[in-house]
Amino acid sequence: MAKKRRPQTKAATSQLTDGEIPVVGAREPCPCGSGRRYKACHGRAAAQAVTELVRRPFEGLPGECDWVAMRELVPAATATLKLRDGLPEGVPSATLATVLPMAWPGLRREDGSVMIGLQNDTPSGDLSRDVADVLRRALVAEPGNPVAGERPSADGPRLQDLLDPDEPLVPEVHDGFEFWLTDAESASGDVAASLERANSAALPTSRLESVEAAYWCRTPEKNHLRWVMPHGEDELLDALARLHASGASSLGEDTRLVGSFRAHGLLVPVWDLPSAMTAEECEKPAAAFAERLLEALGVSTPLTADERRARSGLANRQITLS
């Protein structure tokens, strides 16, 4: 039997006065006088204002697919950030990084330059707002200091508000994390040991040049190509199913489309590759696949029985990363 809802009283519709909502426990009575617990009354609205999940936090940014890749797939990479209003005086550059030392969200270097880490736990459901908040605070931090993560204001700016919309994101993939240091070759002692440990844990990764946001990586057992694509999920699954059913979804001999990740509102198809297949050897097959995919995306006829089975198999092999 469904649980009966408690009837709303006149007090339940009363409003808090202007100003900050008092800090109370989630199970304590709401300060508005409704008689309900804070978490079920004004606490719900306050939480949703900041923590409601934004499914595609990087939507509208140039290079959305590469933002997703740097957040979820690439161990060591950097990209220059250009701000709408330019950098403040005393800040020579702003750089996006996959990871920073000690998993710091941000860092203001001794020379005044700013680095922002993307692969961090974030305090709200809007990754774009969280990273923008770190960026704003890093730009005014004292040189030589890390920037901690904080819960951003619900109406604070997002990356889409701060970054130049005409500047593409151009990731530079690195073999290791030497970009953490201004002079990595001189590192010694604990710093050198920490850097060595970080480098040893990073899978060798390369970004293809012939297509956008496709990343080759080497693992102990086999190599993979992980390709972040901007198309709608249903549209892309239909197109992949058409290619898969016709035997046109591979990238060559001994390669196989094995499924996909779902990350920040986008699909990331994944291919298994032979362990001997290099990133350079993926370039032509990937470019040819991109042409086949574009053609398949333009087909609007209903899927055949074989294509529906292929689509079901691909959908069942999805893993949601975010």
VENFENUR-V792996 format. One record per residue. N is the residue number from 0. BURIAL is # if it has 9 or more other C-alpha atoms within 8 Angstrom, else .. Layout:
{{N/BURIAL} {N/BURIAL}}
This chain:
{{0/.} {1/.} {2/.} {3/.} {4/.} {5/.} {6/.} {7/.} {8/.} {9/.} {10/.} {11/#} {12/.} {13/#} {14/.} {15/.} {16/.} {17/.} {18/.} {19/.} {20/.} {21/.} {22/.} {23/.} {24/.} {25/.} {26/.} {27/.} {28/#} {29/#} {30/.} {31/#} {32/#} {33/#} {34/.} {35/#} {36/#} {37/#} {38/#} {39/.} {40/#} {41/#} {42/#} {43/#} {44/.} {45/.} {46/#} {47/.} {48/.} {49/#} {50/#} {51/#} {52/.} {53/.} {54/.} {55/.} {56/#} {57/#} {58/.} {59/.} {60/#} {61/#} {62/#} {63/#} {64/#} {65/#} {66/#} {67/#} {68/#} {69/#} {70/#} {71/#} {72/.} {73/#} {74/#} {75/#} {76/#} {77/#} {78/#} {79/#} {80/#} {81/#} {82/#} {83/#} {84/.} {85/.} {86/#} {87/.} {88/.} {89/.} {90/#} {91/.} {92/#} {93/#} {94/#} {95/#} {96/#} {97/#} {98/#} {99/#} {100/.} {101/.} {102/#} {103/#} {104/#} {105/#} {106/#} {107/#} {108/#} {109/.} {110/.} {111/#} {112/#} {113/#} {114/#} {115/#} {116/#} {117/#} {118/#} {119/#} {120/.} {121/.} {122/#} {123/#} {124/#} {125/#} {126/#} {127/#} {128/#} {129/#} {130/#} {131/#} {132/#} {133/#} {134/#} {135/.} {136/#} {137/#} {138/#} {139/.} {140/#} {141/.} {142/#} {143/#} {144/#} {145/#} {146/#} {147/.} {148/#} {149/.} {150/.} {151/#} {152/.} {153/.} {154/.} {155/.} {156/#} {157/#} {158/#} {159/#} {160/.} {161/#} {162/#} {163/#} {164/#} {165/.} {166/.} {167/.} {168/#} {169/.} {170/#} {171/.} {172/#} {173/#} {174/.} {175/#} {176/#} {177/.} {178/.} {179/.} {180/.} {181/.} {182/.} {183/#} {184/.} {185/.} {186/.} {187/.} {188/.} {189/.} {190/.} {191/#} {192/#} {193/.} {194/#} {195/.} {196/.} {197/#} {198/#} {199/.} {200/.} {201/#} {202/.} {203/.} {204/#} {205/#} {206/#} {207/#} {208/.} {209/.} {210/#} {211/.} {212/#} {213/#} {214/#} {215/#} {216/#} {217/#} {218/#} {219/.} {220/.} {221/#} {222/#} {223/#} {224/#} {225/#} {226/#} {227/#} {228/#} {229/.} {230/.} {231/.} {232/.} {233/.} {234/#} {235/#} {236/#} {237/#} {238/#} {239/#} {240/#} {241/#} {242/#} {243/#} {244/#} {245/.} {246/.} {247/.} {248/#} {249/#} {250/#} {251/.} {252/.} {253/.} {254/#} {255/#} {256/#} {257/#} {258/#} {259/#} {260/#} {261/#} {262/#} {263/#} {264/.} {265/#} {266/#} {267/#} {268/#} {269/#} {270/#} {271/#} {272/#} {273/#} {274/.} {275/.} {276/#} {277/.} {278/#} {279/.} {280/.} {281/#} {282/#} {283/.} {284/#} {285/#} {286/#} {287/.} {288/#} {289/#} {290/.} {291/#} {292/#} {293/.} {294/.} {295/#} {296/#} {297/.} {298/.} {299/.} {300/.} {301/.} {302/#} {303/.} {304/.} {305/.} {306/#} {307/#} {308/.} {309/#} {310/#} {311/.} {312/.} {313/#} {314/#} {315/.} {316/#} {317/#} {318/.} {319/.} {320/.} {321/.}}
